[in-house]
Amino acid sequence: MPKWARTFMLLTGMLAWLAIVAVSLLLRKIPDAWIIGFPAALWLALTGESRITRRRATRSEPAAVEATTDREGDTA
């Protein structure tokens, strides 16, 4: 997506969000949770840089092995 389109969507989305919050506050209603979280969701969707990456193990590193202990019989 071109940078100008991201900026346009961000400005349009934030102006719409501001209008919704202003109207709901004028009506003396508390905005819903999805409305409060909209700016963060919009920012994350438009930046695209917040992807979680995993570091892959190299051949020299051992694979992670889960502990296989039976905890049902343990009495502590």
C-alpha positions in Angstrom: 0.0 0.0 0.0 1.4 3.4 -0.9 2.4 5.7 2.0 -0.1 8.4 0.9 -2.9 5.8 1.1 -1.9 4.7 4.6 -1.8 8.3 5.7 -5.2 9.0 4.1 -6.8 6.0 5.8 -5.3 6.9 9.2 -6.6 10.5 9.0 -10.0 9.4 7.8 -10.3 6.7 10.4 -9.2 8.9 13.2 -11.6 11.7 12.2 -14.5 9.2 12.1 -13.4 7.8 15.5 -13.2 11.3 16.9 -16.7 12.1 15.6 -18.2 8.8 17.1 -16.5 9.5 20.5 -17.7 13.1 20.5 -21.3 12.2 19.7 -21.4 9.4 22.3 -20.0 11.7 24.9 -22.5 14.4 24.0 -25.3 11.8 24.4 -23.7 11.0 27.9 -23.0 7.5 26.9 -19.7 5.7 27.5 -18.1 4.5 24.3 -18.0 0.8 23.7 -14.7 -1.1 24.1 -14.2 -1.7 20.4 -14.5 2.1 19.8 -11.8 2.8 22.4 -9.5 0.2 20.9 -10.0 1.3 17.3 -7.1 3.8 17.1 -4.6 1.1 18.2 -6.1 -1.5 15.8 -6.0 1.0 12.9 -2.4 1.9 13.6 -1.3 -1.8 13.8 -3.2 -2.6 10.7 -1.6 0.2 8.7 2.0 0.0 9.8 2.4 -3.7 9.1 5.8 -3.7 10.9 4.5 -5.2 14.1 4.6 -8.8 13.0 6.0 -11.3 15.6 8.9 -13.2 14.2 10.4 -16.4 15.5 14.1 -17.1 15.5 14.7 -20.5 14.0 17.0 -22.9 15.7 20.3 -23.6 13.9 21.6 -27.1 13.3 24.1 -26.7 16.2 21.4 -25.9 18.7 19.4 -28.8 20.2 15.7 -28.9 19.6 13.5 -27.9 22.5 12.2 -30.9 24.4 9.3 -30.7 26.8 9.6 -32.1 30.2 7.6 -35.3 30.4 7.0 -35.7 34.2 3.9 -37.2 35.6 2.5 -34.7 38.0 -0.6 -36.7 39.0 1.3 -38.9 41.5 3.4 -36.1 42.9 2.7 -35.2 46.5 4.4 -32.1 47.9 
